Each structure stands twice: as structure tokens, then as C-alpha cells.
Amino acid sequence: MAGLRDTAKELFQTARRAADPALALRAALSENPLPRPDPGGVYHVVSIGKAAIPMAEELLRNLGDVAPDALVITNYENARNLPGATVMASGHPVPDENGAKAVAEVIRRLATATESDRVIALISGGGSALLPAPAEGLTLEDKAEVNRLLLAHGFEITEINLIRQQISKLKGGGLLRHAAPAPVSAYILSDVIGDDLRVIASGPTVAPIGTAAEAKALLTERGIWGRLPAPVQAHLNAAKAQPPLPQAKNILIGSNRKSLNAVAKAAGANARIVSDHLTGDVAEAAEAVIAAAGTAPKDRPACLIFGGETTVVLQGDGLGGRNQELTLRVALAMPDLDRDWVFLSGGTDGRDGPTDAAGGIVDAGTAERIRAAGQNPEALLANNDSHAALNAAGDLLITGATGTNVADVQILMLA
């Protein structure tokens, strides 16, 4: 069993390395060179997200003598000094006041951009929470409450960003409006399944996913419209059509699928990518993993690979995240396969929900280890307390912040 666990962990690190932000940007710049400013113009560099520092570091290396003072906004875990850049750290997944300060600095810098300048935006996952820019009439507390409601009620990332964009100054193309008249080129590392550029970091350099009316309809359909802060309701009710966005060049440089392909290659002939869209409710995702285990060939080892981003509907007040809950559900529901198995699910950013873990790694003995530690795994699951359950079993996957983010990777090893 130890061998299976070690292999699963190494394959997860393979997935993470395949999403290395600096290498991905280096390859993209060789194919899509930076546009040069007009005579008298300068570069304005804004790097946003969990991978903001390594992306900015690579870009500054390419710019050489013409490098500006770049502005970098990332999460606290990934923040560090970067020569040639002003680094600002803010809250994720819950926005905070430092994020509001970062927004103000982004807007201040973009306001100085001219038609002769070139704005380079480096965008990676996490940008939505890191740059909370409430629309006029809204507060940071209003946005935080909306975010809390959406997460607690199992909204998927596309749905979340549809709503976020309608109550923000920067999301859904807002960065382009603030940068105008300067042309914008964006290099984007995807953390969303399907790589919809409107969803990554809530699409600061692309058109919004939908309209305020569509956001209101979705909130009403899910039964939480009446629970929104009154100013948010008023803002969505009063929203008017926006003028067309300025044009931008958006370049995708990395994705979850690229990481899955790297895992499959490293795992060898017995590996198979089962799904790159393991999304939706975490209970249904666990059923999909278990079903795949039942159909795997029994005459040889197998490595089944999944990628995606599930959601959790909170029923209790425990501590955990979607990857931890997914592994706990698999551990409790997996039938006797008459063979050794290990299942890993982890966030490539190294953080699963508001915890110190990237996810979990479980096997047929997980439930018994939890009980041996004096805990009730079923009760912990019912309370959404997957972190406590996996901690009791010694089955937390802890990597620390990775400096990248291309959603989640799941690996099922079958002996």
C-alpha cells in the first residue's frame, strides 16, 4: 500500500510541475511575443492570481532593460519579494481589505496608461477573490457576503463568476475599460474546466459571462435572492447595458488538461484519463470515481485519472474542502474491490478550502483508522468535517502553496 500511496503523490507532483507558470509563460512568449510600445510609450504590467509572482518573474526576465515596476497581486501563502515589482498580498478565498487596496493601486496605475503604451496582464486562478472591486454603491462586506452565500449553496465556478462580474469594477472586462486607450495583451493560466476565459479570475480582460438580469434569475432560481444584501439587490435591479469593450489579445498558456496528460504519460501504459470534467456535486463525483474503479481491468494494475472542480453544499459547520470531502466519500463508499487501491484528490494550488491541506489520499483502511482514533467518520462527513476525519486517519494531502493553480487532479491507483 505504501508503494501505491507514494506513486500517487509523485504523480500529483507531476501534475503540478506540468502547470509551472514560468515555463508555461516562457513557451507562450516564444509563440506570441510581447507587443512593443509605440515611440514614447512604456509597458504597464499587472500580474494577478496565485501564480502571479512566477509569471511576473518570467516576464520581467524577458523585458530586460525596458522592464517597468510591475504590480503583482497574489495570495498570502505565495507572496514574496520580487525585484522589479511591487508585490501586494490579499485574501483568498475570502476577500479582505488588502484586496481592496490592491484594486485601488491597479486602477491608479491603469489610469496613467496612454494610447502609445502597452498593458500586459498576467492572469491566473484566484484573481477573483484577490481583487475585490465592489461596484459603485457596494461595499467589500456586501461582496464577501455574496461570495459566502454562493459557496455555501454549491454554485459552480461559472455561475459564481457570472454573479461576481455584475457587482465588480474589474471583472468581466472591467480591467480593459480602466486601461483604455492603451492596448492590452493578457497571458492566462487556466484554473477552470473547459478553459472559458470569461471564468478565469472572473475574466478581467474578456466580455462578461452574462447580464445582471441573468444573474438575478439564477439567484432567484436557487432561492437565495432574498438573502442577498439589500444594496446588491438594488444594484442588480438598476443595472444598465454597458458600451462595447475595448479589444484585447488573450492568450491561454496552461490548463488542467495539460496536467492530466502529463500524469498519464508519467504513469505509463496502464494509465487512462477517465474524465477531465469531474464537476458538480461532490457526492455525485464520488459515485463516478467508484463506478470507474468497478470497470477497471482486474488482470493488471491501473491508474485512473480525473480532473475538474467539484462543489460542496454545506450541511454542517465542520472544516474541509471539496477535495478532502471527495476522498472521504470515496473511502466510506468504495466497495470491496478484492485488490489494493489508493485514491488521491488535490488542488494544484496546494490549498483545499480554508485549510492547510491540498486534499486527501485514502485507501481501504481509511475508515477503520478514523474509528481507531475515536472518531465517527459518517458523523464527521455529515457535518462537512472532512479535515478532522482525514487528519484522524493520517490521510491529509499537505503540499504547501505551489505557486500555480489549474483546478483539481484526482488519481485512483489500483494494484
C-alpha positions as CSV (number, residue, x, y, z in Angstrom):
1,M,0.0,0.0,0.0
2,A,2.8,2.4,0.8
3,G,4.1,2.0,-2.7
4,L,0.7,2.9,-4.2
5,R,0.5,6.0,-2.0
6,D,4.0,7.2,-2.9
7,T,3.3,6.7,-6.6
8,A,0.0,8.6,-6.3
9,K,1.8,11.5,-4.5
10,E,4.6,11.6,-7.1
11,L,2.0,11.7,-10.0
12,F,0.2,14.6,-8.3
13,Q,3.5,16.4,-8.2
14,T,3.9,15.7,-11.9
15,A,0.6,17.4,-12.5
16,R,1.7,20.4,-10.5
17,R,5.0,20.6,-12.4
18,A,3.2,20.5,-15.7
19,A,1.4,23.6,-14.6
20,D,4.6,25.5,-13.8
21,P,3.6,29.2,-14.5
22,A,7.1,30.3,-15.6
23,L,7.7,27.5,-18.1
24,A,4.1,27.9,-19.5
25,L,4.7,31.7,-20.0
26,R,8.1,31.1,-21.5
27,A,6.6,28.8,-24.1
28,A,3.8,31.2,-24.8
29,L,6.1,34.2,-25.3
30,S,8.1,32.3,-27.8
31,E,4.9,31.8,-29.9
32,N,3.2,35.1,-29.0
33,P,6.0,37.7,-28.5
34,L,5.2,40.8,-26.5
35,P,3.9,43.8,-28.5
36,R,6.2,46.8,-28.5
37,P,5.0,50.1,-27.2
38,D,4.7,53.0,-29.7
39,P,7.6,55.5,-29.7
40,G,7.5,57.3,-26.4
41,G,5.3,54.6,-24.9
42,V,6.0,52.3,-21.9
43,Y,4.9,48.9,-20.5
44,H,2.4,48.6,-17.7
45,V,2.5,45.1,-16.1
46,V,-0.2,43.8,-13.8
47,S,0.1,40.2,-12.6
48,I,-2.9,38.7,-10.8
49,G,-3.5,35.4,-9.1
50,K,-2.0,32.5,-7.2
51,A,0.7,32.2,-10.0
52,A,1.3,35.9,-10.2
53,I,4.8,36.0,-8.9
54,P,6.4,33.3,-11.1
55,M,4.6,34.7,-14.1
56,A,5.8,38.2,-13.4
57,E,9.3,37.0,-12.7
58,E,9.5,35.3,-16.1
59,L,8.0,38.3,-17.9
60,L,10.5,40.7,-16.3
61,R,13.3,38.4,-17.4
62,N,12.1,38.8,-21.0
63,L,11.7,42.5,-20.8
64,G,15.2,43.1,-19.6
65,D,16.2,46.8,-19.7
66,V,12.8,48.1,-20.5
67,A,11.1,46.4,-17.6
68,P,8.7,48.6,-15.7
69,D,7.9,48.4,-12.0
70,A,5.4,45.6,-12.3
71,L,2.4,45.3,-10.0
72,V,1.8,41.8,-8.6
73,I,-1.2,40.8,-6.5
74,T,-1.2,37.2,-5.1
75,N,-2.4,35.3,-2.0
76,Y,-0.6,35.5,1.3
77,E,0.8,31.9,1.1
78,N,2.6,32.7,-2.3
79,A,3.7,36.2,-1.6
80,R,7.5,37.0,-1.6
81,N,9.7,39.9,-2.6
82,L,10.4,40.2,-6.4
83,P,13.0,42.6,-7.7
84,G,11.5,45.0,-10.2
85,A,7.9,44.6,-8.9
86,T,5.6,45.9,-6.2
87,V,4.1,42.8,-4.6
88,M,0.7,43.1,-2.7
89,A,-0.9,40.2,-0.9
90,S,-4.6,39.8,-0.2
91,G,-7.2,37.3,1.0
92,H,-8.2,34.1,-0.7
93,P,-10.8,32.5,-0.8
94,V,-12.4,35.3,1.3
95,P,-11.7,38.8,0.0
96,D,-10.3,41.3,2.5
97,E,-9.3,45.0,2.9
98,N,-5.8,44.3,1.5
99,G,-7.5,43.2,-1.7
100,A,-9.4,46.4,-1.8
101,K,-6.1,48.3,-1.5
102,A,-4.7,46.3,-4.4
103,V,-7.7,47.1,-6.5
104,A,-7.1,50.8,-5.9
105,E,-3.5,50.5,-6.9
106,V,-4.4,48.6,-10.1
107,I,-6.9,51.3,-11.1
108,R,-4.5,54.1,-10.2
109,R,-1.7,52.7,-12.4
110,L,-4.0,51.9,-15.4
111,A,-5.4,55.5,-15.3
112,T,-1.9,56.7,-16.4
113,A,-1.8,54.4,-19.5
114,T,-1.8,56.2,-22.9
115,E,-2.5,55.0,-26.4
116,S,1.2,54.7,-27.0
117,D,1.7,52.3,-24.0
118,R,1.1,48.6,-23.8
119,V,-0.6,46.9,-20.9
120,I,0.5,43.4,-20.2
121,A,-1.9,41.4,-17.9
122,L,-0.7,38.1,-16.4
123,I,-3.8,36.3,-15.1
124,S,-4.1,33.1,-13.1
125,G,-6.6,31.4,-10.8
126,G,-7.6,33.1,-7.6
127,G,-7.8,36.6,-9.1
128,S,-11.5,37.0,-8.4
129,A,-11.1,36.9,-4.6
130,L,-7.7,38.7,-4.6
131,L,-9.0,41.7,-6.4
132,P,-12.4,42.6,-4.8
133,A,-13.6,45.7,-6.6
134,P,-17.1,46.4,-5.5
135,A,-19.3,48.3,-8.0
136,E,-20.5,51.8,-7.1
137,G,-22.8,51.7,-4.0
138,L,-21.5,48.3,-2.8
139,T,-19.0,47.5,0.0
140,L,-16.4,44.8,0.4
141,E,-18.7,43.3,3.1
142,D,-21.5,43.1,0.6
143,K,-19.3,41.2,-1.9
144,A,-17.9,38.9,0.8
145,E,-21.5,38.0,1.9
146,V,-22.4,37.3,-1.7
147,N,-19.3,35.1,-2.1
148,R,-20.1,33.2,1.2
149,L,-23.7,32.5,0.0
150,L,-22.6,31.3,-3.4
151,L,-20.0,28.9,-1.9
152,A,-22.3,27.6,0.8
153,H,-25.1,26.8,-1.8
154,G,-23.0,24.8,-4.2
155,F,-22.8,27.3,-7.1
156,E,-20.3,26.1,-9.8
157,I,-17.4,28.4,-10.7
158,T,-19.0,29.7,-14.0
159,E,-22.2,30.5,-12.0
160,I,-20.2,32.2,-9.3
161,N,-18.3,34.4,-11.8
162,L,-21.5,35.3,-13.7
163,I,-22.7,36.9,-10.5
164,R,-19.3,38.3,-9.4
165,Q,-18.9,40.1,-12.7
166,Q,-22.1,42.0,-12.3
167,I,-21.1,43.5,-8.9
168,S,-17.4,44.4,-9.7
169,K,-15.4,47.2,-11.4
170,L,-12.7,45.0,-12.8
171,K,-14.3,41.6,-13.6
172,G,-16.0,40.8,-16.9
173,G,-13.7,43.1,-18.9
174,G,-13.5,45.9,-16.4
175,L,-9.7,45.9,-16.5
176,L,-9.9,46.8,-20.2
177,R,-12.1,49.8,-19.5
178,H,-9.7,51.1,-16.9
179,A,-6.7,50.5,-19.2
180,A,-8.2,52.3,-22.3
181,P,-7.0,53.7,-24.6
182,A,-3.9,51.5,-24.1
183,P,-4.0,48.1,-25.9
184,V,-4.0,45.1,-23.6
185,S,-2.3,41.7,-24.1
186,A,-3.2,39.0,-21.5
187,Y,-1.4,35.8,-20.8
188,I,-3.7,33.4,-18.9
189,L,-3.1,30.3,-16.9
190,S,-6.5,28.5,-16.6
191,D,-7.8,27.1,-13.4
192,V,-11.3,26.3,-14.8
193,I,-12.5,23.2,-16.6
194,G,-13.1,23.9,-20.3
195,D,-10.8,27.0,-20.1
196,D,-13.5,29.5,-20.6
197,L,-11.6,32.8,-20.5
198,R,-14.6,34.6,-19.1
199,V,-14.4,32.5,-16.0
200,I,-10.7,32.5,-15.2
201,A,-10.2,35.1,-12.4
202,S,-13.7,36.3,-13.4
203,G,-12.5,37.4,-16.8
204,P,-10.9,40.9,-16.3
205,T,-9.8,41.1,-19.9
206,V,-12.8,39.4,-21.7
207,A,-16.5,40.0,-22.1
208,P,-18.7,39.0,-19.1
209,I,-20.5,35.7,-19.0
210,G,-23.9,37.2,-18.8
211,T,-26.1,40.1,-17.8
212,A,-27.3,41.4,-14.5
213,A,-30.8,40.1,-15.4
214,E,-29.3,36.6,-15.9
215,A,-27.5,36.9,-12.6
216,K,-30.7,37.8,-10.8
217,A,-32.6,35.0,-12.5
218,L,-30.0,32.4,-11.3
219,L,-30.0,33.7,-7.8
220,T,-33.8,33.6,-7.7
221,E,-33.9,30.1,-9.2
222,R,-31.6,28.9,-6.4
223,G,-33.7,30.5,-3.7
224,I,-31.1,33.0,-2.3
225,W,-32.1,36.3,-4.0
226,G,-33.9,37.4,-0.8
227,R,-30.8,36.6,1.3
228,L,-28.5,39.0,-0.6
229,P,-27.5,42.3,1.0
230,A,-30.1,44.9,0.0
231,P,-27.5,47.1,-1.8
232,V,-26.6,44.1,-4.0
233,Q,-30.3,43.6,-4.9
234,A,-30.7,47.3,-5.7
235,H,-27.5,47.3,-7.9
236,L,-28.6,44.3,-9.9
237,N,-32.2,45.7,-10.3
238,A,-30.8,49.0,-11.6
239,A,-28.0,47.7,-13.9
240,K,-28.0,49.0,-17.4
241,A,-26.4,47.8,-20.6
242,Q,-22.7,48.6,-20.9
243,P,-21.0,50.0,-24.1
244,P,-18.8,47.6,-26.1
245,L,-15.5,46.6,-24.5
246,P,-12.1,47.7,-25.9
247,Q,-10.4,44.9,-27.8
248,A,-7.7,42.8,-26.1
249,K,-5.4,39.9,-27.1
250,N,-6.0,37.0,-24.8
251,I,-3.5,34.0,-24.9
252,L,-4.1,30.8,-22.9
253,I,-0.8,29.4,-21.7
254,G,-1.7,26.4,-19.5
255,S,-4.6,24.3,-18.2
256,N,-5.9,21.3,-16.2
257,R,-5.9,19.1,-19.3
258,K,-2.2,19.7,-19.8
259,S,-1.5,18.4,-16.3
260,L,-3.7,15.3,-16.8
261,N,-1.8,14.5,-19.9
262,A,1.5,14.8,-18.0
263,V,0.2,12.4,-15.3
264,A,-1.0,9.9,-17.9
265,K,2.4,10.0,-19.7
266,A,4.3,9.5,-16.4
267,A,2.1,6.7,-15.2
268,G,2.7,4.6,-18.3
269,A,0.7,2.1,-20.4
270,N,-1.8,1.2,-17.7
271,A,-3.0,4.8,-17.2
272,R,-6.2,6.3,-18.5
273,I,-7.8,9.7,-18.3
274,V,-11.3,8.9,-17.3
275,S,-12.7,12.4,-17.3
276,D,-11.4,16.0,-17.5
277,H,-14.8,17.3,-16.3
278,L,-15.3,15.8,-12.8
279,T,-17.5,18.7,-11.8
280,G,-20.8,19.2,-9.9
281,D,-21.8,17.9,-6.6
282,V,-19.1,16.1,-4.7
283,A,-21.3,13.2,-3.8
284,E,-22.0,12.5,-7.5
285,A,-18.3,12.9,-8.3
286,A,-17.5,10.2,-5.7
287,E,-20.0,7.9,-7.3
288,A,-18.3,8.5,-10.7
289,V,-14.9,7.6,-9.2
290,I,-16.3,4.4,-7.6
291,A,-18.0,3.4,-10.8
292,A,-14.8,3.8,-12.8
293,A,-13.0,1.6,-10.2
294,G,-15.5,-1.1,-10.8
295,T,-15.0,-1.2,-14.5
296,A,-11.1,-1.1,-14.4
297,P,-9.4,-4.3,-15.7
298,K,-8.7,-6.8,-12.9
299,D,-5.8,-8.6,-14.6
300,R,-3.3,-5.8,-14.3
301,P,-2.6,-2.6,-12.3
302,A,-4.4,0.5,-13.4
303,C,-4.1,4.3,-12.9
304,L,-7.3,6.1,-13.5
305,I,-7.0,9.9,-13.8
306,F,-9.6,12.6,-13.4
307,G,-9.6,16.4,-13.5
308,G,-12.1,19.0,-12.6
309,E,-13.6,21.1,-9.8
310,T,-16.5,19.8,-7.7
311,T,-18.8,21.7,-5.4
312,V,-20.0,21.1,-1.8
313,V,-23.4,22.1,-0.4
314,L,-22.7,22.8,3.3
315,Q,-25.0,21.0,5.7
316,G,-22.8,21.4,8.8
317,D,-20.2,23.7,10.4
318,G,-17.1,21.5,10.0
319,L,-13.8,22.3,8.4
320,G,-12.8,20.9,5.0
321,G,-12.8,21.4,1.3
322,R,-14.1,19.8,-1.9
323,N,-11.0,17.5,-2.4
324,Q,-11.0,16.3,1.2
325,E,-14.7,15.6,1.2
326,L,-14.4,13.8,-2.1
327,T,-11.7,11.5,-0.8
328,L,-13.6,10.8,2.4
329,R,-16.8,10.0,0.5
330,V,-14.8,7.5,-1.7
331,A,-13.2,6.0,1.4
332,L,-16.6,5.4,3.0
333,A,-18.5,4.2,-0.1
334,M,-15.9,2.2,-2.1
335,P,-17.0,-1.5,-2.2
336,D,-14.6,-4.4,-1.6
337,L,-12.5,-4.5,-4.8
338,D,-10.5,-7.5,-3.7
339,R,-7.4,-5.6,-4.6
340,D,-5.3,-2.8,-3.0
341,W,-6.3,0.7,-4.0
342,V,-5.4,4.3,-3.2
343,F,-7.4,7.4,-4.2
344,L,-5.9,11.0,-4.2
345,S,-7.7,14.2,-4.8
346,G,-5.9,17.5,-4.5
347,G,-6.0,21.2,-5.6
348,T,-3.0,22.0,-7.7
349,D,-2.6,25.3,-5.8
350,G,-1.9,23.3,-2.6
351,R,-4.9,24.6,-0.7
352,D,-8.3,23.0,-0.4
353,G,-10.9,25.3,1.1
354,P,-9.9,27.3,4.3
355,T,-7.4,24.6,5.4
356,D,-3.8,23.7,5.4
357,A,-4.3,20.7,3.1
358,A,-4.3,20.4,-0.7
359,G,-6.8,17.5,-0.4
360,G,-6.7,13.9,0.8
361,I,-5.2,10.5,0.0
362,V,-7.3,7.5,1.1
363,D,-7.4,3.7,0.9
364,A,-9.5,0.7,2.1
365,G,-8.2,1.2,5.6
366,T,-9.1,4.9,6.0
367,A,-12.5,4.4,7.7
368,E,-11.1,2.0,10.2
369,R,-8.2,4.3,11.1
370,I,-10.6,7.1,11.7
371,R,-12.6,4.9,14.1
372,A,-9.5,3.7,15.8
373,A,-8.7,7.3,16.6
374,G,-12.0,7.6,18.4
375,Q,-13.9,9.4,15.7
376,N,-17.1,8.6,13.7
377,P,-16.4,9.1,10.0
378,E,-20.0,9.1,9.0
379,A,-20.9,11.8,11.5
380,L,-17.9,13.9,10.5
381,L,-18.9,13.7,6.9
382,A,-22.5,14.7,7.7
383,N,-21.0,17.8,9.4
384,N,-18.8,18.6,6.4
385,D,-15.8,17.9,8.7
386,S,-13.6,16.1,6.3
387,H,-10.4,17.7,7.5
388,A,-10.9,16.3,11.0
389,A,-11.7,12.8,9.6
390,L,-8.7,12.6,7.3
391,N,-6.4,14.1,10.0
392,A,-7.5,11.3,12.3
393,A,-6.6,8.8,9.7
394,G,-3.3,10.4,8.7
395,D,-4.7,10.9,5.2
396,L,-4.4,14.6,4.6
397,L,-2.5,15.6,1.5
398,I,-0.4,18.6,2.5
399,T,1.9,20.2,-0.1
400,G,2.1,23.8,0.9
401,A,1.4,26.6,-1.5
402,T,2.5,25.6,-5.0
403,G,2.6,28.9,-6.8
404,T,0.2,27.7,-9.6
405,N,-3.4,26.7,-10.0
406,V,-5.0,24.6,-12.7
407,A,-8.0,23.3,-10.7
408,D,-8.0,19.8,-9.2
409,V,-6.5,16.4,-10.1
410,Q,-7.7,13.0,-8.9
411,I,-5.7,9.8,-9.2
412,L,-7.0,6.3,-8.4
413,M,-4.3,3.7,-8.2
414,L,-5.4,0.0,-8.5
415,A,-2.9,-2.8,-7.7
